[in-house]
Amino acid sequence: MSVLLEQQRAIAHFLTGHKSENVSGKTHGSVNHLSVLPEQFGLPALKHAAENRFADTQRYQIYRNNYLISLRTALADTYPVINKLVGDEFFYNVAREYIQYKPAHDGNVHEFGDEFAGFLSDFPGLETLAYLRDVARLEWAYHEVFHAQESTTLDVQALAAIEGEASEQLRFHVSGHCRLVASEFPVLQIWRVNQPAQNSQATTTIDLADGGEQLVVMRQGLEVVFVPVTREMVEFLMVLSEGVYFTSACERLMDSHPDCDIGMLLNEAIELKWLTDFSC
Amino acid sequence: MNGQSKPVTNSMLNIPARAGIGLRALHFDDVLKQLPDVAWFEAHSENYFGFKESGFKESGFKESSFDKSGIIEGGFNNDMPAGIPLHYLEKVRGHYPVSLHGVGLSLGSTDPLNKPHLKKLKQLIHRIEPGLVSEHLSWSSVDGQYFNDLLPLPYTEESLTHMVSRVSETQDLLGRQILIENASSYLEFTSSTIPEWEFVTALAQQSGCKLLLDVNNIYVNAMNHGFDPLLFVHSVPAEMVGEIHLAGHTVKTFDEGVLLIDTHDQRVCDAVWALYDDTVAHVGDVPALIEWDSHLPALAVLVEEAKRADAIAGERIERIA
């Protein structure tokens, strides 16, 4: 093993190696890393300038702080509503645990944080706040759509020209640039009242029993918008996204929703660019 | 400047030897509305990579086993995903030259070079036509795990050989010269055998890259490690320097002594302005960039800092002439 690789692994181990004793949420005080000797990690020895008396571990500790702060900041940038709902201190702790649970594996930090919603729902102390997971899903959907391109428009004329046997082979392509968030909680209300533009002095009461919401998160030009959809539309899009023939998708939908108007669903899905292409 | 009178053209390719500022999402609208009087913009490459189409799915859940790619072959655009940030960058590019500055390539890492990352960078370069492309003399990942930080390398023959091959490979794959920036650091390895200024010079000589001299990083390291920042500046051959970075740092006082932390969250300090003046005297007219990454001020503050850099360079060049 090259000296360089050995050194990088030792430093990486130091940066990440302190698994907190538990994830119980009970000991959320900061772990005292200064008590750990650098030799325990095989960290490379350091030169000492005459003017200071910093121990090696203290110098390495600066990098550990930077690492945790930078990923925590990235997480807070993607999940500002969660941060606001749980408060800075709690967010700090959840973020630190998450960084250990699902470290960054991409040089593009915007890819970091994709499993935060699921992690939150299992996090000690948050079990009873089930809506947090769905708010986090909404924030991740917003983040993904913000970095995705706008969906293209389906060629309606070509679609109308399909005849005969070809129509039985018809399949739609559902835009991969949109996201669906279905929740039993009023997640969009929660998201809206926690936007920075809202007056922070005002208290808005949201009744969690207000009912659920199904939303398609999508781009509209330079905006990310939320479009409330019916349960029929959710199922329509989900079935089509499996890539089945349109005819069998219709059959499945009519089985579960005998009264639904498939023509209307299709028109709306094309108009809003949720269906971007087709093949037959 | 009256921004409206400025012709909208994509022909301004080269970064002029004046001061530019970093482009941040918070300032997107202000930049396009005000078209401030700065010579160019630097964009952090990764902010514009975008997310690829990943199949329609419910947010927060794993994708179904269904593979959408077989359904409509070639039916959708496989090029660079143009997210909202890229749209703004293209607009800005219509008015200014742009430099792409990477923070996630992890050139100094012992992992294999991240080809998917490089591919995205190459697509972005193709789309934006930047005047300059730069990265760092540091590493940020090992065994596939990323730390989102610029971690220090020991300055050894092994590191030099490694960096030279990585920079060369990157330049080959991108088909263009890049600039490498000296990083700030809070420690020095005893294994280091080459002074930092000799290391960066050798890297440029052997790989054919240019240097992005961050004078704030030079100052931070000089204070943290006890060397003369002018020794660094004067040791680097002037013709190898293609760009200068300027930024603010934080002075932290501990019981054990003082440490300068490279925070990019405030104005450039007087000592760094003075070092910039000396650097311009040595390297001549090159583009300079005001870096500000957190606790972002109003756009006007960045423009003010850029004007100060222009004034210092202008006076210095005049004196030399």
Boltz contact constraints between the chains, C-beta under 6 A:
constraints:
  - contact:
      token1: [A, 3]
      token2: [B, 158]
      max_distance: 6.0
  - contact:
      token1: [A, 4]
      token2: [B, 110]
      max_distance: 6.0
  - contact:
      token1: [A, 4]
      token2: [B, 158]
      max_distance: 6.0
  - contact:
      token1: [A, 5]
      token2: [B, 110]
      max_distance: 6.0
  - contact:
      token1: [A, 8]
      token2: [B, 110]
      max_distance: 6.0
  - contact:
      token1: [A, 8]
      token2: [B, 142]
      max_distance: 6.0
  - contact:
      token1: [A, 9]
      token2: [B, 142]
      max_distance: 6.0
  - contact:
      token1: [A, 12]
      token2: [B, 142]
      max_distance: 6.0
  - contact:
      token1: [A, 15]
      token2: [B, 147]
      max_distance: 6.0
  - contact:
      token1: [A, 44]
      token2: [B, 189]
      max_distance: 6.0
  - contact:
      token1: [A, 45]
      token2: [B, 190]
      max_distance: 6.0
  - contact:
      token1: [A, 46]
      token2: [B, 187]
      max_distance: 6.0
  - contact:
      token1: [A, 47]
      token2: [B, 188]
      max_distance: 6.0
  - contact:
      token1: [A, 47]
      token2: [B, 190]
      max_distance: 6.0
  - contact:
      token1: [A, 49]
      token2: [B, 225]
      max_distance: 6.0
  - contact:
      token1: [A, 49]
      token2: [B, 226]
      max_distance: 6.0
  - contact:
      token1: [A, 51]
      token2: [B, 226]
      max_distance: 6.0
  - contact:
      token1: [A, 52]
      token2: [B, 256]
      max_distance: 6.0
  - contact:
      token1: [A, 52]
      token2: [B, 257]
      max_distance: 6.0
  - contact:
      token1: [A, 53]
      token2: [B, 256]
      max_distance: 6.0
  - contact:
      token1: [A, 53]
      token2: [B, 257]
      max_distance: 6.0
  - contact:
      token1: [A, 54]
      token2: [B, 256]
      max_distance: 6.0
  - contact:
      token1: [A, 59]
      token2: [B, 186]
      max_distance: 6.0
  - contact:
      token1: [A, 59]
      token2: [B, 187]
      max_distance: 6.0
  - contact:
      token1: [A, 62]
      token2: [B, 186]
      max_distance: 6.0
  - contact:
      token1: [A, 66]
      token2: [B, 149]
      max_distance: 6.0
  - contact:
      token1: [A, 67]
      token2: [B, 147]
      max_distance: 6.0
  - contact:
      token1: [A, 67]
      token2: [B, 149]
      max_distance: 6.0
  - contact:
      token1: [A, 70]
      token2: [B, 148]
      max_distance: 6.0
  - contact:
      token1: [A, 70]
      token2: [B, 149]
      max_distance: 6.0
  - contact:
      token1: [A, 71]
      token2: [B, 148]
      max_distance: 6.0
  - contact:
      token1: [A, 103]
      token2: [B, 145]
      max_distance: 6.0
  - contact:
      token1: [A, 104]
      token2: [B, 146]
      max_distance: 6.0
  - contact:
      token1: [A, 104]
      token2: [B, 148]
      max_distance: 6.0
  - contact:
      token1: [A, 105]
      token2: [B, 144]
      max_distance: 6.0
  - contact:
      token1: [A, 107]
      token2: [B, 104]
      max_distance: 6.0
  - contact:
      token1: [A, 107]
      token2: [B, 106]
      max_distance: 6.0
  - contact:
      token1: [A, 107]
      token2: [B, 114]
      max_distance: 6.0
  - contact:
      token1: [A, 107]
      token2: [B, 117]
      max_distance: 6.0
  - contact:
      token1: [A, 107]
      token2: [B, 146]
      max_distance: 6.0
  - contact:
      token1: [A, 108]
      token2: [B, 46]
      max_distance: 6.0
  - contact:
      token1: [A, 108]
      token2: [B, 49]
      max_distance: 6.0
  - contact:
      token1: [A, 108]
      token2: [B, 104]
      max_distance: 6.0
  - contact:
      token1: [A, 109]
      token2: [B, 148]
      max_distance: 6.0
  - contact:
      token1: [A, 117]
      token2: [B, 60]
      max_distance: 6.0
  - contact:
      token1: [A, 137]
      token2: [B, 59]
      max_distance: 6.0
  - contact:
      token1: [A, 137]
      token2: [B, 60]
      max_distance: 6.0
  - contact:
      token1: [A, 140]
      token2: [B, 59]
      max_distance: 6.0
  - contact:
      token1: [A, 140]
      token2: [B, 60]
      max_distance: 6.0
  - contact:
      token1: [A, 141]
      token2: [B, 59]
      max_distance: 6.0
  - contact:
      token1: [A, 144]
      token2: [B, 51]
      max_distance: 6.0
  - contact:
      token1: [A, 146]
      token2: [B, 84]
      max_distance: 6.0
  - contact:
      token1: [A, 147]
      token2: [B, 50]
      max_distance: 6.0
  - contact:
      token1: [A, 147]
      token2: [B, 51]
      max_distance: 6.0
  - contact:
      token1: [A, 147]
      token2: [B, 83]
      max_distance: 6.0
  - contact:
      token1: [A, 148]
      token2: [B, 51]
      max_distance: 6.0
  - contact:
      token1: [A, 148]
      token2: [B, 81]
      max_distance: 6.0
  - contact:
      token1: [A, 148]
      token2: [B, 83]
      max_distance: 6.0
  - contact:
      token1: [A, 149]
      token2: [B, 81]
      max_distance: 6.0
  - contact:
      token1: [A, 149]
      token2: [B, 82]
      max_distance: 6.0
  - contact:
      token1: [A, 173]
      token2: [B, 71]
      max_distance: 6.0
  - contact:
      token1: [A, 173]
      token2: [B, 72]
      max_distance: 6.0
  - contact:
      token1: [A, 174]
      token2: [B, 56]
      max_distance: 6.0
  - contact:
      token1: [A, 176]
      token2: [B, 53]
      max_distance: 6.0
  - contact:
      token1: [A, 176]
      token2: [B, 54]
      max_distance: 6.0
  - contact:
      token1: [A, 176]
      token2: [B, 55]
      max_distance: 6.0
  - contact:
      token1: [A, 176]
      token2: [B, 56]
      max_distance: 6.0
  - contact:
      token1: [A, 177]
      token2: [B, 53]
      max_distance: 6.0
  - contact:
      token1: [A, 179]
      token2: [B, 59]
      max_distance: 6.0
  - contact:
      token1: [A, 180]
      token2: [B, 58]
      max_distance: 6.0
  - contact:
      token1: [A, 181]
      token2: [B, 59]
      max_distance: 6.0
  - contact:
      token1: [A, 222]
      token2: [B, 84]
      max_distance: 6.0
  - contact:
      token1: [A, 241]
      token2: [B, 56]
      max_distance: 6.0
  - contact:
      token1: [A, 242]
      token2: [B, 66]
      max_distance: 6.0
  - contact:
      token1: [A, 243]
      token2: [B, 66]
      max_distance: 6.0
  - contact:
      token1: [A, 243]
      token2: [B, 71]
      max_distance: 6.0
  - contact:
      token1: [A, 277]
      token2: [B, 72]
      max_distance: 6.0
  - contact:
      token1: [A, 277]
      token2: [B, 75]
      max_distance: 6.0
  - contact:
      token1: [A, 279]
      token2: [B, 72]
      max_distance: 6.0
